Amino acid sequence: MIIARRLLVSGRVQGVGFRWFAIEIASLENVTGWVGNLPDGSVEILAEGDAEAVERFERAVRRGPSRARVDDVTTELMAPTGRFVSFTARH
């Protein structure tokens, strides 16, 4: 079953390779969508894919890369769009 989630990640998540970490994990899990920095210092993610793959992706995002400190992740369930063919960084 294909699902979609919007994740808002707060903590020390900018300037620590978080977007590239998310891209790598998404690639490993075959998750599509995007990741981008927000002006308030948090990171926004839209992830689509197989339900189990998105769950694994979210667990990895909650840990983050070694230089990051994830304080909170807010998750919103979305309707999958099917329009993404890869997982990219937004600037």
DSSP file (Angstrom, degrees, kcal/mol; ACC not computed):
  #  RESIDUE AA STRUCTURE BP1 BP2  ACC     N-H-->O    O-->H-N    N-H-->O    O-->H-N    TCO  KAPPA ALPHA  PHI   PSI    X-CA   Y-CA   Z-CA
    1    1 A M              0   0    0      0, 0.0    50,-2.3     0, 0.0     2,-0.4   0.000 360.0 360.0 360.0 130.9    0.0    0.0    0.0
    2    2 A I  E     +A   50   0A   0     48,-0.2     2,-0.3    49,-0.1    48,-0.2  -0.719 360.0 174.2 -88.2 131.5    1.4    3.4   -1.0
    3    3 A I  E     -A   49   0A   0     46,-3.0    46,-2.2    -2,-0.4     2,-0.3  -0.831  18.3-147.6-129.1 169.0    1.2    6.1    1.7
    4    4 A A  E     -AB  48  78A   0     74,-0.8    74,-2.5    -2,-0.3     2,-0.3  -0.997  12.7-176.4-139.1 143.9    2.4    9.7    2.0
    5    5 A R  E     -AB  47  77A   0     42,-2.5    42,-2.8    -2,-0.3     2,-0.5  -0.995  18.9-146.4-138.8 145.3    3.5   11.7    5.1
    6    6 A R  E     -AB  46  76A   0     70,-2.8    70,-2.4    -2,-0.3     2,-0.4  -0.961  23.3-166.2-107.1 125.8    4.6   15.3    5.7
    7    7 A L  E     -AB  45  75A   0     38,-2.9    38,-2.6    -2,-0.5     2,-0.5  -0.941  13.2-163.4-116.4 133.7    7.2   15.5    8.4
    8    8 A L  E     -AB  44  74A   0     66,-2.2    66,-2.5    -2,-0.4     2,-0.5  -0.976  15.5-166.0-113.5 117.5    8.4   18.6   10.2
    9    9 A V  E     -AB  43  73A   0     34,-3.2    34,-2.5    -2,-0.5     2,-0.3  -0.900   6.4-175.6-111.5 124.6   11.7   18.0   12.0
   10   10 A S  E     + B   0  72A   0     62,-2.8    61,-2.6    -2,-0.5    62,-1.5  -0.827  38.6  62.2-119.6 160.4   13.0   20.4   14.6
   11   11 A G  E    S- B   0  70A   0     -2,-0.3     2,-1.4    59,-0.3    59,-0.2  -0.955 108.4 -19.6 130.4-150.0   16.2   20.6   16.5
   12   12 A R  E    S+ B   0  69A   0     57,-2.3    57,-1.6    -2,-0.3    30,-0.1  -0.709  89.1 130.5 -91.3  84.9   19.8   21.0   15.2
   13   13 A V        +     0   0    0     -2,-1.4     2,-0.4    28,-0.5     5,-0.2   0.334  43.6  77.1-125.3   3.2   18.8   19.9   11.7
   14   14 A Q  S    S+     0   0    0     -3,-0.2    29,-0.0     1,-0.2    28,-0.0  -0.947  97.6  17.5-116.2 141.5   20.3   22.6    9.4
   15   15 A G  S    S+     0   0    0     -2,-0.4    -1,-0.2    53,-0.0    -2,-0.0   0.639 103.6  89.7  79.3  15.0   23.9   22.8    8.5
   16   16 A V  S    S-     0   0    0     -3,-0.2    51,-0.4    49,-0.0    52,-0.2   0.183 108.4 -95.5-127.1  14.3   24.6   19.2    9.6
   17   17 A G  S  > S+     0   0    0     50,-0.1     4,-2.2     3,-0.0     5,-0.2   0.695  77.2 140.9  80.5  19.8   23.9   17.3    6.4
   18   18 A F  H  >  +     0   0    0     -5,-0.2     4,-2.6     1,-0.2     5,-0.2   0.919  68.7  49.4 -64.2 -44.0   20.3   16.5    7.3
   19   19 A R  H  > S+     0   0    0      1,-0.2     4,-2.2     2,-0.2    -1,-0.2   0.914 113.2  46.9 -62.1 -41.3   18.9   16.9    3.8
   20   20 A W  H  > S+     0   0    0      2,-0.2     4,-2.2     1,-0.2    -1,-0.2   0.862 110.5  53.1 -70.4 -34.3   21.6   14.7    2.2
   21   21 A F  H  X S+     0   0    0     -4,-2.2     4,-2.5     2,-0.2     5,-0.2   0.934 109.5  48.8 -60.6 -47.6   21.0   12.1    4.9
   22   22 A A  H  X S+     0   0    0     -4,-2.6     4,-2.7     1,-0.2    -2,-0.2   0.891 110.3  51.5 -61.6 -40.2   17.3   12.1    4.1
   23   23 A I  H  X S+     0   0    0     -4,-2.2     4,-2.2     2,-0.2    -1,-0.2   0.918 110.7  48.5 -62.7 -43.3   18.1   11.7    0.4
   24   24 A E  H  X S+     0   0    0     -4,-2.2     4,-2.1     2,-0.2    -2,-0.2   0.930 114.0  44.9 -63.7 -46.1   20.4    8.8    1.1
   25   25 A I  H  X S+     0   0    0     -4,-2.5     4,-2.2     2,-0.2    -2,-0.2   0.910 112.1  52.3 -65.6 -42.1   17.8    7.0    3.3
   26   26 A A  H  X>S+     0   0    0     -4,-2.7     5,-2.7    -5,-0.2     4,-0.8   0.907 109.2  50.5 -60.0 -41.2   15.0    7.7    0.8
   27   27 A S  H ><5S+     0   0    0     -4,-2.2     3,-0.6     1,-0.2    -1,-0.2   0.920 110.7  48.7 -62.7 -44.0   17.1    6.2   -2.0
   28   28 A L  H 3<5S+     0   0    0     -4,-2.1    -1,-0.2     1,-0.2    -2,-0.2   0.856 118.1  40.7 -63.1 -35.3   17.8    3.1    0.1
   29   29 A E  H 3<5S-     0   0    0     -4,-2.2    -1,-0.2    -5,-0.1    21,-0.2   0.453 108.9-120.5 -94.2  -1.9   14.1    2.7    1.0
   30   30 A N  T <<5 +     0   0    0     -4,-0.8     2,-0.4    -3,-0.6    20,-0.3   0.902  59.5 153.9  60.4  42.1   12.8    3.6   -2.5
   31   31 A V      < -     0   0    0     -5,-2.7     2,-0.2    -6,-0.2    -1,-0.2  -0.837  28.1-155.3-100.3 138.7   10.8    6.5   -1.0
   32   32 A T  E     +C   48   0A   0     16,-2.8    16,-2.9    -2,-0.4     2,-0.4  -0.696  43.9  70.6-110.5 165.3   10.0    9.5   -3.2
   33   33 A G  E     -Cd  47  87A   0     53,-2.7    55,-1.9    -2,-0.2     2,-0.3  -0.991  69.9 -75.6 135.2-140.6    9.3   13.2   -2.4
   34   34 A W  E     -Cd  46  88A   0     12,-2.0    12,-2.4    -2,-0.4     2,-0.3  -0.981  18.1-148.0-157.4 164.1   11.4   16.0   -1.2
   35   35 A V  E     +Cd  45  89A   0     53,-2.0    55,-3.5    -2,-0.3     2,-0.3  -0.994  23.3 171.1-136.4 140.7   13.2   17.6    1.8
   36   36 A G  E     -Cd  44  90A   0      8,-2.5     8,-3.0    -2,-0.3     2,-0.2  -0.999  32.4-113.1-152.9 149.6   13.8   21.3    2.4
   37   37 A N  E     -C   43   0A   0     53,-0.7     6,-0.2    -2,-0.3   -23,-0.0  -0.569  29.7-146.3 -77.8 143.3   15.0   23.7    5.0
   38   38 A L    >   -     0   0    0      4,-2.9     3,-2.1    -2,-0.2    -1,-0.0  -0.802  24.1-113.3-107.8 154.4   12.5   26.1    6.5
   39   39 A P  T 3  S+     0   0    0      0, 0.0    -1,-0.1     0, 0.0     4,-0.0   0.754 113.3  62.7 -58.4 -25.7   13.3   29.7    7.7
   40   40 A D  T 3  S-     0   0    0      1,-0.1     3,-0.1     2,-0.0    -3,-0.0   0.425 122.5-100.7 -82.4   3.4   12.6   28.8   11.3
   41   41 A G  S <  S+     0   0    0     -3,-2.1   -28,-0.5     1,-0.4   -27,-0.1   0.379  87.6 114.2  95.7  -3.8   15.5   26.3   11.3
   42   42 A S        -     0   0    0    -32,-0.1    -4,-2.9   -30,-0.1     2,-0.4  -0.380  61.7-123.8 -91.9 175.9   13.4   23.2   11.0
   43   43 A V  E     -AC   9  37A   0    -34,-2.5   -34,-3.2    -6,-0.2     2,-0.4  -0.972  15.0-153.0-123.6 136.5   13.3   20.8    8.0
   44   44 A E  E     -AC   8  36A   0     -8,-3.0    -8,-2.5    -2,-0.4     2,-0.4  -0.902  13.8-174.2-109.5 138.2   10.2   19.8    6.1
   45   45 A I  E     -AC   7  35A   0    -38,-2.6   -38,-2.9    -2,-0.4     2,-0.5  -0.994  16.4-165.9-132.7 137.7    9.8   16.5    4.3
   46   46 A L  E     -AC   6  34A   0    -12,-2.4   -12,-2.0    -2,-0.4     2,-0.4  -0.989  21.6-177.7-117.8 118.6    7.2   15.0    2.0
   47   47 A A  E     +AC   5  33A   0    -42,-2.8   -42,-2.5    -2,-0.5     2,-0.4  -0.959   8.4 178.9-123.8 133.3    7.7   11.3    1.7
   48   48 A E  E     +AC   4  32A   0    -16,-2.9   -16,-2.8    -2,-0.4     2,-0.3  -0.977  29.4  86.8-130.3 144.8    5.7    8.8   -0.4
   49   49 A G  E    S-A    3   0A   0    -46,-2.2   -46,-3.0    -2,-0.4   -18,-0.1  -0.974  75.4 -15.7 162.1-169.9    6.1    5.1   -0.9
   50   50 A D  E  >  -A    2   0A   0    -20,-0.3     4,-2.7    -2,-0.3     5,-0.3  -0.333  65.5-118.7 -57.6 139.3    5.3    1.7    0.3
   51   51 A A  H  > S+     0   0    0    -50,-2.3     4,-2.1     1,-0.2     5,-0.1   0.877 112.7  46.7 -53.6 -45.7    4.0    1.9    3.9
   52   52 A E  H  > S+     0   0    0      1,-0.2     4,-2.2     2,-0.2    -1,-0.2   0.887 112.5  50.5 -66.0 -38.1    6.8   -0.2    5.5
   53   53 A A  H  > S+     0   0    0     -3,-0.2     4,-2.5     2,-0.2    -2,-0.2   0.905 110.3  48.9 -66.4 -41.5    9.4    1.7    3.6
   54   54 A V  H  X S+     0   0    0     -4,-2.7     4,-2.7     2,-0.2    -1,-0.2   0.877 109.8  53.2 -66.1 -36.6    8.0    5.1    4.7
   55   55 A E  H  X S+     0   0    0     -4,-2.1     4,-2.2    -5,-0.3    -2,-0.2   0.934 111.1  45.4 -62.0 -46.1    7.9    3.8    8.3
   56   56 A R  H  X S+     0   0    0     -4,-2.2     4,-2.0     2,-0.2    -2,-0.2   0.902 112.6  51.8 -63.8 -40.9   11.6    2.8    8.1
   57   57 A F  H  X S+     0   0    0     -4,-2.5     4,-2.4     1,-0.2    -2,-0.2   0.934 109.6  49.1 -59.9 -47.3   12.4    6.2    6.5
   58   58 A E  H  X S+     0   0    0     -4,-2.7     4,-2.2     1,-0.2    -2,-0.2   0.900 108.4  53.3 -62.6 -40.6   10.6    8.0    9.3
   59   59 A R  H  X S+     0   0    0     -4,-2.2     4,-0.9     1,-0.2    -1,-0.2   0.912 110.7  47.3 -59.7 -41.8   12.5    6.0   12.0
   60   60 A A  H >X S+     0   0    0     -4,-2.0     4,-3.0     1,-0.2     3,-0.6   0.904 110.1  52.4 -65.8 -41.4   15.8    7.0   10.4
   61   61 A V  H 3< S+     0   0    0     -4,-2.4    -1,-0.2     1,-0.2    -2,-0.2   0.873 103.5  58.2 -62.2 -37.3   14.7   10.7   10.2
   62   62 A R  H 3< S+     0   0    0     -4,-2.2    -1,-0.2     1,-0.2    -2,-0.2   0.786 113.2  39.4 -65.1 -26.6   13.9   10.6   13.9
   63   63 A R  H << S-     0   0    0     -4,-0.9     7,-0.4    -3,-0.6    -2,-0.2   0.876  97.3-172.4 -84.2 -44.5   17.5    9.6   14.6
   64   64 A G     <  -     0   0    0     -4,-3.0    -2,-0.1    -5,-0.1    -3,-0.1   0.000  36.2 -44.3  74.7 174.6   19.0   11.9   12.0
   65   65 A P    >   -     0   0    0      0, 0.0     3,-1.5     0, 0.0   -47,-0.1  -0.256  65.9 -97.0 -72.0 167.4   22.7   12.0   10.9
   66   66 A S  T 3  S+     0   0    0      1,-0.3    -2,-0.0     3,-0.1   -50,-0.0   0.799 122.3  49.6 -60.1 -32.4   25.4   11.9   13.5
   67   67 A R  T 3  S+     0   0    0    -51,-0.4    -1,-0.3     2,-0.0     2,-0.1   0.564  99.3  85.8 -84.5  -7.4   25.9   15.7   13.6
   68   68 A A    <   -     0   0    0     -3,-1.5     2,-0.4   -52,-0.2   -55,-0.2  -0.443  61.4-152.9 -90.0 163.9   22.2   16.4   14.0
   69   69 A R  E     -B   12   0A   0    -57,-1.6   -57,-2.3    -2,-0.1     2,-0.7  -0.905  11.4-157.8-134.2 107.3   20.1   16.6   17.1
   70   70 A V  E     +B   11   0A   0     -7,-0.4   -59,-0.3    -2,-0.4     3,-0.1  -0.773  17.7 171.3 -89.2 115.9   16.4   15.8   16.4
   71   71 A D  E     -     0   0A   0    -61,-2.6     2,-0.3    -2,-0.7   -60,-0.2   0.811  65.0  -0.8 -91.0 -35.6   14.2   17.3   19.1
   72   72 A D  E     -B   10   0A   0    -62,-1.5   -62,-2.8     2,-0.0     2,-0.4  -0.993  50.1-161.0-157.3 145.8   10.8   16.7   17.6
   73   73 A V  E     -B    9   0A   0     -2,-0.3     2,-0.5   -64,-0.2   -64,-0.2  -0.975  10.9-161.3-130.9 118.8    9.1   15.3   14.5
   74   74 A T  E     -B    8   0A   0    -66,-2.5   -66,-2.2    -2,-0.4     2,-0.4  -0.874  12.8-157.9 -98.0 128.8    5.5   16.2   13.7
   75   75 A T  E     -B    7   0A   0     -2,-0.5     2,-0.4   -68,-0.2   -68,-0.2  -0.907  11.8-175.2-114.5 133.3    3.9   13.8   11.3
   76   76 A E  E     -B    6   0A   0    -70,-2.4   -70,-2.8    -2,-0.4     2,-0.3  -0.994  23.7-131.3-125.7 126.2    0.9   14.5    9.1
   77   77 A L  E     -B    5   0A   0     -2,-0.4     2,-0.3   -72,-0.2   -72,-0.2  -0.572  31.2-174.4 -74.5 137.6   -0.8   11.8    7.0
   78   78 A M  E     -B    4   0A   0    -74,-2.5   -74,-0.8    -2,-0.3   -32,-0.0  -0.830  32.0-101.8-126.5 163.7   -1.3   12.9    3.4
   79   79 A A        -     0   0    0     -2,-0.3   -76,-0.1   -76,-0.1   -74,-0.1  -0.785  47.6-112.3 -82.6 128.7   -3.0   11.5    0.3
   80   80 A P        -     0   0    0      0, 0.0   -76,-0.1     0, 0.0   -32,-0.1  -0.358  26.6-166.6 -62.7 140.0   -0.3   10.0   -2.0
   81   81 A T        -     0   0    0     -2,-0.0   -77,-0.0    -3,-0.0   -33,-0.0   0.750  16.3-147.7 -97.4 -29.3    0.0   12.0   -5.2
   82   82 A G        +     0   0    0      1,-0.1   -34,-0.0   -50,-0.0   -80,-0.0   0.579  66.5 114.0  71.7   8.7    2.1    9.5   -7.2
   83   83 A R        +     0   0    0    -51,-0.0     2,-0.4     2,-0.0    -1,-0.1   0.583  50.0  89.3 -90.6  -9.4    3.8   12.5   -9.0
   84   84 A F        +     0   0    0      1,-0.1   -52,-0.1   -52,-0.1     3,-0.1  -0.707  42.5 177.3 -92.8 139.2    7.3   12.0   -7.6
   85   85 A V  S    S+     0   0    0     -2,-0.4     2,-0.3   -52,-0.1    -1,-0.1   0.487  72.5   7.8-111.3  -9.2    9.8    9.8   -9.4
   86   86 A S  S    S-     0   0    0    -53,-0.1   -53,-2.7     2,-0.0     2,-0.5  -0.855  78.3 -99.6-152.3-174.9   12.7   10.5   -7.0
   87   87 A F  E     +d   33   0A   0    -55,-0.3   -53,-0.3    -2,-0.3     2,-0.3  -0.985  47.1 175.0-121.0 121.9   13.6   12.1   -3.7
   88   88 A T  E     -d   34   0A   0    -55,-1.9   -53,-2.0    -2,-0.5     2,-0.4  -0.779  30.9-111.7-127.9 165.3   15.2   15.6   -4.0
   89   89 A A  E     -d   35   0A   0     -2,-0.3     2,-0.4   -55,-0.2   -53,-0.2  -0.825  24.2-152.9 -96.6 134.8   16.3   18.5   -1.9
   90   90 A R  E      d   36   0A   0    -55,-3.5   -53,-0.7    -2,-0.4   -71,-0.0  -0.835 360.0 360.0-100.7 146.3   14.5   21.8   -2.1
   91   91 A H              0   0    0     -2,-0.4    -1,-0.1   -55,-0.2   -55,-0.1   0.413 360.0 360.0-106.5 360.0   16.4   25.0   -1.3
